[in-house]
Amino acid sequence: MPDEKKQKYYQENKQKRLEYQRSYYEKNKERIKRKRELNAELDPEWVTKQRDYNKEYYQKNKERIKLTRLARQKARSSKRDADKKASVNN
């Protein structure tokens, strides 16, 4: 059974967490790319292993991923519609 206190905390701080992750990636993008390149050079099978893992993960979580993408797409389109209505009314 999930801890409700933890769930509440993570839900309340979701936006901050996403902003932090985004800024961390932007700061360390080159280092992350270089690490991937080194892994590929040191272990030629690493790319295949990584691809297989990603494929397996997607197959296992396909429905959840599709629902998340659909929800994100709907949110974007509804925001665009609201922006269009606001610009027409001005």
CYANA upper distance limits for C-alpha pairs under 8 A (distance plus 0.5 A):
  2 PRO  CA      7 GLN  CA      7.94
  3 ASP  CA      7 GLN  CA      6.81
  4 GLU  CA      8 LYS  CA      6.54
  5 LYS  CA      9 TYR  CA      6.74
  6 LYS  CA     10 TYR  CA      6.66
  7 GLN  CA     11 GLN  CA      6.54
  8 LYS  CA     12 GLU  CA      6.55
  9 TYR  CA     13 ASN  CA      6.66
 10 TYR  CA     14 LYS  CA      6.19
 13 ASN  CA     17 ARG  CA      6.65
 14 LYS  CA     18 LEU  CA      6.67
 15 GLN  CA     19 GLU  CA      6.66
 16 LYS  CA     20 TYR  CA      6.62
 17 ARG  CA     21 GLN  CA      6.67
 18 LEU  CA     22 ARG  CA      6.61
 19 GLU  CA     23 SER  CA      6.65
 20 TYR  CA     24 TYR  CA      6.49
 21 GLN  CA     25 TYR  CA      6.66
 22 ARG  CA     26 GLU  CA      6.75
 23 SER  CA     27 LYS  CA      6.62
 24 TYR  CA     28 ASN  CA      6.60
 25 TYR  CA     29 LYS  CA      5.82
 28 ASN  CA     32 ILE  CA      6.63
 29 LYS  CA     33 LYS  CA      6.71
 30 GLU  CA     34 ARG  CA      6.59
 31 ARG  CA     35 LYS  CA      6.63
 32 ILE  CA     36 ARG  CA      6.85
 33 LYS  CA     37 GLU  CA      6.78
 34 ARG  CA     38 LEU  CA      6.66
 35 LYS  CA     39 ASN  CA      6.64
 36 ARG  CA     40 ALA  CA      6.69
 37 GLU  CA     41 GLU  CA      6.73
 38 LEU  CA     42 LEU  CA      6.48
 39 ASN  CA     43 ASP  CA      6.34
 39 ASN  CA     44 PRO  CA      8.43
 39 ASN  CA     46 TRP  CA      7.11
 40 ALA  CA     44 PRO  CA      5.93
 40 ALA  CA     45 GLU  CA      7.99
 40 ALA  CA     46 TRP  CA      6.25
 40 ALA  CA     47 VAL  CA      6.47
 44 PRO  CA     48 THR  CA      8.42
 45 GLU  CA     49 LYS  CA      6.62
 46 TRP  CA     50 GLN  CA      6.47
 47 VAL  CA     51 ARG  CA      6.57
 48 THR  CA     52 ASP  CA      6.56
 49 LYS  CA     53 TYR  CA      6.59
 50 GLN  CA     54 ASN  CA      6.67
 51 ARG  CA     55 LYS  CA      6.61
 52 ASP  CA     56 GLU  CA      6.57
 53 TYR  CA     57 TYR  CA      6.54
 54 ASN  CA     58 TYR  CA      6.60
 55 LYS  CA     59 GLN  CA      6.71
 56 GLU  CA     60 LYS  CA      6.62
 57 TYR  CA     61 ASN  CA      6.61
 58 TYR  CA     62 LYS  CA      5.72
 58 TYR  CA     65 ILE  CA      8.18
 61 ASN  CA     65 ILE  CA      6.60
 62 LYS  CA     66 LYS  CA      6.61
 63 GLU  CA     67 LEU  CA      6.67
 64 ARG  CA     68 THR  CA      6.68
 65 ILE  CA     69 ARG  CA      6.68
 66 LYS  CA     70 LEU  CA      6.54
 67 LEU  CA     71 ALA  CA      6.60
 68 THR  CA     72 ARG  CA      6.69
 69 ARG  CA     73 GLN  CA      6.58
 70 LEU  CA     74 LYS  CA      6.63
 71 ALA  CA     75 ALA  CA      6.66
 72 ARG  CA     76 ARG  CA      6.75
 73 GLN  CA     77 SER  CA      6.73
 74 LYS  CA     78 SER  CA      6.55
 75 ALA  CA     79 LYS  CA      6.62
 76 ARG  CA     80 ARG  CA      6.66
 77 SER  CA     81 ASP  CA      6.65
 78 SER  CA     82 ALA  CA      6.67
 79 LYS  CA     83 ASP  CA      6.65
 80 ARG  CA     84 LYS  CA      6.66
 81 ASP  CA     85 LYS  CA      6.73
 82 ALA  CA     86 ALA  CA      6.64
 83 ASP  CA     87 SER  CA      6.67
 84 LYS  CA     88 VAL  CA      6.67
 85 LYS  CA     89 ASN  CA      6.65
 86 ALA  CA     90 ASN  CA      6.88
